[in-house]
Amino acid sequence: MKSIRRTAVPGALALALVGGGLLAAKAGTQTGTGPLQAQAAAMVPNPGEWSVLAWSLDRNEPLFAINAEQPIIPASNNKVYSAIWALGVLGPDHRFPTDVLITGPVEGGVLRGDVVIRGSGDPAFGYPEYDKDPMDSPRKMAAALQRMGVRTVQGGVIADPSVHDQVNYGPDWPRDTGNGAARYAPTVSGLPFNRNMLWVRMTPGQGQGYMREPDVPEIPIISRASGGANAYAVRKPDEDTVRIRGGTRGRFGVGAYEPAWLAGGALRQALREAGIQVTGPLRIAPTPRGAVVVHRHFSIPLMDMTFQLGRKSDNFFAEHVWKAAVAKATGRGTFAGGGAASAVFFHDQAGVPWGQVWQADGSGLSAQNRTSANGLVRALIYAHKQPWGARFHESLSMAGDRDGTMARMFVGQPAAGNLHAKTGYINDVRTLSGYVKTASGENVVFSFLYNGRNTGGSRAVQQNLGNLLASYRR
């Protein structure tokens, strides 16, 4: 994750909007009295910049605490809440459907209507890690129409992302995301496809000199490629036009401003490849009444997606999983409705006090997110006790393990191969929350949150605290 701007949370810096009223955050415990308190306190410089808690699951008591109830910016530790909330309300076996529908009868090989592709916010749809070729799933959709005898679509293709709002990037995201243009934080949609990236391949001497992947001319491209060095592409934050700069070689991706064009365009391309002529245009609209489902694609299970959040800190998956939880709670996936709905879930299910969690988005990119160490510890305790708790543990990065975001942390130290947690890092923020076993086998859940200028030094502090826990003998 990249840099953020520090801003106040609208209506609530450390408040949760619940039941029409603002409930103030509970007064925080500034320090603890646990058996490791003095050692932990000696390791933490400038304690006002920290919110820290280590809690024994076996004894149900703190081992140490520093400003444990102070809400601060969590960076990617916000993904802990997103994963737990989605697993709690949707279930680990939940699969996102993406439907193909038709709006009229098939007569003599002609579909007397439109083809609709309707999403439910599946971040894995057309994702190369799960489909070797992103076009595999759209081609299966086209094959379903081919089996029905369709040779011509009299209408067009409708792309329906309406399960979510069409606010496709989060509040107060960093400027370098370009409102979803950046690969590390592409746009969010009710109808995602291939990470919502339009790929452009340079083809010197052929046609316009480039190809779109998928073929979506509805997203304009202006090429000012001048030859020589590799090309690159950009778009302005509030439009879909892609501008090619540089040379005439290379392949590059740009996050689409309106990502539903990609899924609709991919289906239209697959239909054309299958020999099905589409007469009408591609448009973005809700599914017409009376449309009939003729094919349903199911995603990988939600539990598998949480590995993208925990080990890979994937912003794209985090936002879609979170919006799915918002939609379950409120009826529609919106950024505006997520903060209060999340606060209610974690208060009611995990005992997080009002004001100690505020999710403005699902990834932690937003400068408006807030949590306390106490809030994260309570959420992690809740996850630990669920039937899917063991798998949730596995979804987190392991200290010193190459398969995750802690590949360079705790290497050769007492916590290596033991401590498993979610990392978080942006400018002026570094966070680490998860689980560890002490040297005497005691199970501990912890959260070490830092907001301040010395993020390099805070990483060493977090490793020292983790090693303190891993080495502790009761």
Order of alpha helices (4+ residues) and beta strands (2+ residues): beta-beta-alpha-beta-beta-alpha-beta-beta-beta-beta-alpha-beta-beta-beta-beta-beta-beta-beta-beta-alpha-beta-beta-beta-alpha-alpha-alpha-beta-beta-alpha-alpha-beta-beta-beta-beta-alpha
